[in-house]
Amino acid sequence: MRGANGLMTGAGDPGATVNMVRKRADSKTATGNISASYGSWNTQRYVADISTPLNSDGSLRGRVVTGYQDQDSWLDRYHKTKKFLYGVVDADLTDHTTVSLGWDYQKPIPVTQPGAACQASTATARARIMIASTNSAADWTRYQIESRKVFVDLTHDWDNGWTYRFNGTHGEQTFNDTLLYVMGNPDADTGDGASGWGSKDKGKRTIDSFDTYASGPFNLLGRQHQLMAGASYSRQHNATESQDGPMDASQIGIFDNNWNGSVAQPTWGDWYQNANDIVRQKSAYTAARLSLADPLSLIIGARYTQYSTDGSSGDMRKYNITPYGGLVYDLTESLSAYASYTSIFSPQTKRTASGTWLSPITGQEL
């Protein structure tokens, strides 16, 4: 989908949006599949997906998806494994109301994390040191992430075509890493002169969010139109700590295409706080698709967003109204032409040198 997506996703991006749909336990008969694949760089992936009813009439259903992936890389000494488990239970409370409760777990484990590229001073040095497969990481570098998520989803359909939906999610992500950044300008002939900077980081991110909306048809001036209105809220807590370990040229040794990362770890400094902050977003939105003629529709809407940060990264408050308007002309059943206008409000995930969050990007798009 092209165009700014701020109307439907609040903190949108001017490029596009991807609609990620969770797997549901929607089968009233026992079914499943097991798949295996093999690809470049010894990439192996195995997935099992099983669904089954949990009672006699199929009004209570369950689904489990689990998998494992293992792969090498074009980069020297980089290996990664990933395991995941997903489970969901769907229950038909009535003929028109369904609730889903699920859990998601993922743990990718890179073995020897890629390092930062070394900056060489001459073209000869770059040719000597920077072939594509050279990995500047040490053999003790790691980056580990573990994420858990629970969610609930409620859907109710009325006979008049209207639908109400509520989705709530609680997610936790922990990480720890040990990294090495090789720096400096090593000699093009000897490989001497490179220094390094070791970094240890650990932290936890907690996210709580919900989104609720109602949508459906209405009649006006002899034609049927569509209307949607909703609200959303999210709260994200970030807490991270770091250790530093500088390394001089004698510790790094010769850095060239034969570098194998076999160096001792530096002397690590004390742990210090990197960030401890909370990011909140509250929003309310509405949109209408008005049928002007059989092939032509007018889409109008707006979203009000409150965005705030608190904590070690500084306090920030931003308020924004994102209007949207567009015309859609159906050329065929599967092909449409459109023109649209919207404003852009896109909070940033990067920080300034002092550690504060960058202000959101604002603008317009036609």
LUMMI-515639 format. One record per residue (C-alpha): residue in three letters; residue number from 0; x, z, y. Coordinates in steps of 0.02 Angstrom, whole numbers. Each point is the difference from the previous one (the first is absolute). Example, Ala and Ser with C-alpha at 12.3 -4.5 7.8 and 13.67 -1.06 7.14 Angstrom:
<nodes>
   code   pos       xx       zz       yy
    ALA     0      615      390     -225
    SER     1       69      -33      172
</nodes>
This chain:
<nodes>
   code   pos       xx       zz       yy
    MET     0        0        0        0
    ARG     1       76      -54      164
    GLY     2      -26       83      168
    ALA     3        6      180       58
    ASN     4      -87      120     -118
    GLY     5      -22      145      121
    LEU     6     -189       -1      -12
    MET     7       -8       45     -184
    THR     8      163       96      -24
    GLY     9       24       94      163
    ALA    10      189        0       16
    GLY    11        5     -184      -40
    ASP    12      134     -132        5
    PRO    13      -10     -168       89
    GLY    14       52      -93     -156
    ALA    15     -115       35     -146
    THR    16      -75      130     -114
    VAL    17       -5       16     -189
    ASN    18     -157       73      -80
    MET    19       64      110     -141
    VAL    20     -142       35     -123
    ARG    21       19      140     -128
    LYS    22      -37      -34     -181
    ARG    23     -169       71      -51
    ALA    24      -71       62     -164
    ASP    25     -138     -131        0
    SER    26      -10      -47     -185
    LYS    27     -141       72     -107
    THR    28       87      -57     -159
    ALA    29      171       48      -66
    THR    30      128     -128       56
    GLY    31      182      -13       47
    ASN    32      158     -101       -3
    ILE    33      186       24      -23
    SER    34      124     -115       86
    ALA    35      187      -24       -2
    SER    36      110     -112      106
    TYR    37      184      -42       17
    GLY    38       83      -83      149
    SER    39      159      -28       99
    TRP    40      130      138        9
    ASN    41      -65       78     -161
    THR    42     -165       47       81
    GLN    43     -114       76     -131
    ARG    44     -178       59       33
    TYR    45     -125       77     -120
    VAL    46     -179       43       50
    ALA    47     -149       71      -96
    ASP    48     -175       -4       77
    ILE    49     -140       87      -97
    SER    50     -183       22       50
    THR    51     -138       88      -97
    PRO    52     -172       78       25
    LEU    53       -1      190      -10
    ASN    54     -183       23      -48
    SER    55     -131      -94     -100
    ASP    56      -83      -97      142
    GLY    57      162      -44       92
    SER    58      -48       90      160
    LEU    59      165       96      -13
    ARG    60      154     -109      -22
    GLY    61      188       23       -2
    ARG    62      152     -111       24
    VAL    63      186       32      -21
    VAL    64      142     -115       53
    THR    65      179       44      -41
    GLY    66      161      -97        7
    TYR    67      189       -5        2
    GLN    68      121     -119       84
    ASP    69      188      -17      -17
    GLN    70      112     -124       90
    ASP    71      175      -44       55
    SER    72       40      -96      159
    TRP    73      104     -140       73
    LEU    74       88      144       88
    ASP    75      144       80      -94
    ARG    76      -35      170      -79
    TYR    77     -182        7       56
    HIS    78     -126       50     -132
    LYS    79     -180       56       24
    THR    80     -135       74     -111
    LYS    81     -180       37       43
    LYS    82     -139       90      -91
    PHE    83     -180       17       54
    LEU    84     -164       75      -59
    TYR    85     -173      -30       71
    GLY    86     -164       76      -57
    VAL    87     -176      -14       67
    VAL    88     -173       61      -52
    ASP    89     -158      -85       65
    ALA    90     -170       84      -11
    ASP    91     -169      -78       39
    LEU    92      -93      145       80
    THR    93     -155     -110       22
    ASP    94      -41     -184      -16
    HIS    95       63      -22      180
    THR    96      139      130       15
    THR    97      173       -2      -80
    VAL    98      143      122       24
    SER    99      181      -28      -53
    LEU   100      136      130      -20
    GLY   101      178      -53      -34
    TRP   102      184       45       -7
    ASP   103      153     -108       30
    TYR   104      181       42      -43
    GLN   105      156     -106       30
    LYS   106      185       36      -19
    PRO   107      124     -140       34
    ILE   108      181       52      -36
    PRO   109      140     -111       67
    VAL   110      167       37      -85
    THR   111      138      -32      127
    GLN   112      -88      -36      163
    PRO   113       59     -154       99
    GLY   114      115       49      142
    ALA   115        8      -64      178
    ALA   116      105     -156       25
    CYS   117      174       24       69
    GLN   118       38      -85      165
    ALA   119      160     -101      -12
    SER   120       91      -58      156
    THR   121       45     -178      -51
    ALA   122      -75     -144      -98
    THR   123      140       17     -127
    ALA   124      -40      184      -25
    ARG   125     -184      -37      -19
    ALA   126       36     -133     -130
    ARG   127      113      123      -93
    ILE   128     -115      150        7
    MET   129     -178      -60       20
    ILE   130      -47     -109     -147
    ALA   131     -186       14      -36
    SER   132       15      111     -153
    THR   133      118      129       76
    ASN   134      -82      171        3
    SER   135       81      121      123
    ALA   136      -86      150      -81
    ALA   137       97      133      -92
    ASP   138      -35       34     -183
    TRP   139      -82      166       49
    THR   140     -128      -71      121
    ARG   141     -183       21      -47
    TYR   142     -171      -20       81
    GLN   143     -147       80      -88
    ILE   144     -184        0       51
    GLU   145     -146       83      -87
    SER   146     -178      -26       60
    ARG   147     -166       76      -52
    LYS   148     -172      -43       65
    VAL   149     -177       59      -35
    PHE   150     -152      -90       68
    VAL   151     -189        3        0
    ASP   152     -114     -146       39
    LEU   153     -190        7       22
    THR   154     -110     -155       13
    HIS   155     -188       -5       27
    ASP   156     -105     -159        8
    TRP   157     -176       -7       73
    ASP   158     -134     -124      -53
    ASN   159        1      -77      176
    GLY   160      179      -63      -23
    TRP   161       88      138       95
    THR   162      153       87      -75
    TYR   163       82      167       40
    ARG   164      178       38      -54
    PHE   165      116      151       14
    ASN   166      182        2      -54
    GLY   167      114      152        8
    THR   168      184       10      -52
    HIS   169      132      135      -13
    GLY   170      177      -61      -31
    GLU   171      169       84      -17
    GLN   172      169      -87       -5
    THR   173      167       87      -26
    PHE   174      170      -81       11
    ASN   175      183       42      -12
    ASP   176      150     -111       19
    THR   177      189        0        5
    LEU   178       69     -150       94
    LEU   179      164      -74       59
    TYR   180       21     -114      150
    VAL   181      167      -94        3
    MET   182       55      -37      178
    GLY   183      147      -62      100
    ASN   184      106     -158       -6
    PRO   185      102       -7     -160
    ASP   186      154     -109        0
    ALA   187      -40     -175      -62
    ASP   188      154       -5     -113
    THR   189       16      177      -65
    GLY   190     -177       71       11
    ASP   191       68      156       85
    GLY   192      -80       81      151
    ALA   193     -181       26      -50
    SER   194      -78      169       34
    GLY   195     -162       72      -63
    TRP   196     -146      112       40
    GLY   197      -91       94     -136
    SER   198     -179       55       25
    LYS   199     -114      112     -102
    ASP   200     -184        6       43
    LYS   201     -153       85      -72
    GLY   202     -177       17       57
    LYS   203     -186       -4      -30
    ARG   204     -142     -100       75
    THR   205     -180       58      -17
    ILE   206     -146     -114       48
    ASP   207     -184       45       10
    SER   208     -123     -135       50
    PHE   209     -180      -54      -11
    ASP   210     -102     -152       49
    THR   211     -189      -11        3
    TYR   212     -114     -142       52
    ALA   213     -171      -79      -22
    SER   214      -35     -186        0
    GLY   215     -148     -113      -28
    PRO   216     -116     -136       64
    PHE   217     -126        4      143
    ASN   218     -121     -128       72
    LEU   219       -2      -55      181
    LEU   220      -81     -152       83
    GLY   221      -50      -71     -167
    ARG   222      175        3      -75
    GLN   223       92      121     -114
    HIS   224      160       82       61
    GLN   225      126      128      -65
    LEU   226       48      168       77
    MET   227      133      127      -45
    ALA   228       46      170       76
    GLY   229      121      132      -58
    ALA   230      133      130       36
    SER   231      170       45      -72
    TYR   232      128      140       11
    SER   233      178       23      -62
    ARG   234      128      140       12
    GLN   235      181      -24      -53
    HIS   236      128      140       -9
    ASN   237      184      -48      -12
    ALA   238      138      126      -37
    THR   239      179      -58      -33
    GLU   240      174       77       -6
    SER   241      173      -77       -7
    GLN   242      183       35      -38
    ASP   243      147     -103       63
    GLY   244      169      -33      -79
    PRO   245      126     -106       97
    MET   246      136      -90      -99
    ASP   247      163      -72       67
    ALA   248       95     -153      -58
    SER   249      104       98     -126
    GLN   250     -158       56      -88
    ILE   251      -79     -173       -4
    GLY   252      158      -89      -57
    ILE   253        9     -188      -17
    PHE   254     -166      -82       42
    ASP   255      -10     -179      -64
    ASN   256      -96     -102     -128
    ASN   257       72      109     -139
    TRP   258      -79      157       75
    ASN   259      -88       96     -139
    GLY   260      -60      153       94
    SER   261      114      118      -94
    VAL   262       34      125      140
    ALA   263      -22      187       11
    GLN   264     -143       73       99
    PRO   265       43       64      174
    THR   266       -5      181       55
    TRP   267     -182       22       51
    GLY   268      -52       90      158
    ASP   269     -146      120       16
    TRP   270     -179      -56      -17
    TYR   271      -88      -34      166
    GLN   272     -177      -47       46
    ASN   273      -29     -184       29
    ALA   274     -186        2       34
    ASN   275     -150      115      -15
    ASP   276     -149      -81       81
    ILE   277     -183      -45      -19
    VAL   278      -78     -169       39
    ARG   279     -189      -10       19
    GLN   280     -117     -146       24
    LYS   281     -187        9       32
    SER   282     -110     -151       27
    ALA   283     -178      -64        7
    TYR   284      -47     -183      -15
    THR   285     -145     -120       -5
    ALA   286      -16     -187      -29
    ALA   287     -140     -128      -11
    ARG   288       -8     -175      -72
    LEU   289     -137      -92       93
    SER   290      -69     -160      -75
    LEU   291      -18     -123      146
    ALA   292      -38     -149     -111
    ASP   293       13      -37     -185
    PRO   294      185      -50        9
    LEU   295       50      105      153
    SER   296       25      189       16
    LEU   297       57      113      141
    ILE   298      101      155      -48
    ILE   299       14      138      129
    GLY   300       59      179      -14
    ALA   301      110      139       65
    ARG   302      101      146      -63
    TYR   303       44      161       91
    THR   304      163       82      -57
    GLN   305       82      167       39
    TYR   306      182        6      -55
    SER   307      108      156       18
    THR   308      167       73      -58
    ASP   309       54      182        3
    GLY   310      157       91      -54
    SER   311      187      -26        3
    SER   312      -17     -184       47
    GLY   313      -92       42      160
    ASP   314     -181        1       51
    MET   315      -92     -161       39
    ARG   316     -183      -42       32
    LYS   317      -68     -176        6
    TYR   318     -180      -59       19
    ASN   319      -50     -180      -25
    ILE   320     -154     -110      -10
    THR   321       27     -156     -104
    PRO   322     -132     -134       36
    TYR   323      -23     -151     -112
    GLY   324      -95     -163       15
    GLY   325       -2     -156     -105
    LEU   326      -94     -158      -45
    VAL   327       -7      -61     -181
    TYR   328      -62     -174      -46
    ASP   329      -32      -32     -186
    LEU   330       64     -175      -40
    THR   331      -41       18     -185
    GLU   332      -47      144     -116
    SER   333      184       43      -20
    LEU   334       79      -64      163
    SER   335      -26       66      177
    ALA   336       75      -26      172
    TYR   337       13      145      121
    ALA   338       60       53      171
    SER   339       24      182       48
    TYR   340       63      122      131
    THR   341       55      180      -23
    SER   342      113      129       77
    ILE   343      145       76      -97
    PHE   344       37      185      -27
    SER   345      139       28     -126
    PRO   346       85      172      -16
    GLN   347      183       -9      -50
    THR   348       88       73     -151
    LYS   349      171        3       85
    ARG   350       74      132      113
    THR   351      111        0      154
    ALA   352      181       60       -5
    SER   353      -62      173       52
    GLY   354     -120        7     -148
    THR   355     -166      -26       90
    TRP   356     -126     -130      -60
    LEU   357       -2     -168       88
    SER   358     -159      -31      100
    PRO   359     -131     -114      -81
    ILE   360       10     -186       32
    THR   361     -146      -65      103
    GLY   362      -50     -177       46
    GLN   363     -129     -138      -21
    GLU   364      -19     -142     -123
    LEU   365     -101     -159       13
</nodes>
